[in-house]
Amino acid sequence: VLSGFVWQLVTYAFLETSPIGVIFGVLITWSLGSALESIWGRKRFIWFSFGVMVAAGALTVLLGLVIPSIAAAAYPGGSVLTGALWVAYGLH
């Protein structure tokens, strides 16, 4: 990101290391996402999803600047959106 690859703040959220993680991530996004989209509306749900992805990516980059061992590791962000959906669904 610091080298100009700004799109990685969003695209890293689509990375997952295991096939089981992909399967359950899709199922959680489909079930909880459709419920939240019907409550919030499509526009608010998309902004929520995009905001969560960018905020988590930016936080990971900032922590990597402070703690060098974080910058050396690979962090797939596939569970970030599903975790946020669980919290949002639980609070609603």
N, C-alpha and C positions, 0 to 999 in steps of 0.2 A: 504494500500500500504506500509506503514511504517512497518507493521508487516510481510512483505514478500509476500503479495498477489499482486504481480506486474501485473498479468494479468488483474486486475481491471482497469488499465489505459486504456485498450481497450474495455473490456466487458461492462463497464458502459455506453458506447455510444449506446448500444442496448436496454437500459431500457427506457420505456415510461410509464407514469402514466395513460393515458387515451386511450381508443380504437380509438377515433377520431384522436389522435396524431399519433397512429400507422398507421392508414389508410392514412392520409395525408403525413406522413413521407415516406411511401413506394411509394406513387404516385410521390412525389417530387424527391425522389432518382431515381425512374425509368425514369421519363421524363428528368430531368436535367442531371442526371448521364449518361444516354445513349447518350445525345447530347455531353457532355464533353468528354466521352470516345471515341466517333468517331473523335473528334478533336485532343485530346491529345494522344490517344492510350491507350490500356488496362493497360500497365505497369505503365505509369505515373499517370493514374487515381487511380489505387490501392495504389500507394505510397502517393498520395495526401490524399486519404481517411484515410489511416492508420496514416499518419502524423498529420492530423487534430484531429483524435480521441486521439492519445497519447498526443499531445500538450495540448488539452483541459483538459484531465484527470490530467496531471502533474500540470497544472496551478490551477486547483481546489484543488489539494492536497496542493500545496504551499500556496495558499490563506487560506486554512484551518489551516495551521500552524501559520499564522500571525493573522488571525481573528478567534478566537475560535467559534463564533456563526455559521460560515460557516461549520466547522467540525461537528457540532451537527446536522445539517440539512441533509436531503437526497436530492441529486441532480441527477435526471435522465438525462442522456445525449443524449436522443433521438433526440433532435432538433439541436445538435451541427453540425452534418454532413450536415443536410439539409440547415442550415444557411450558412455554408461554400460553399455549392454548389450554392446557390443563388448568393453569392458574386462573386464566380469564373465565373459563367455564365454571370453575369452582366458586369464583367470586360473584358470578352473575346469578 
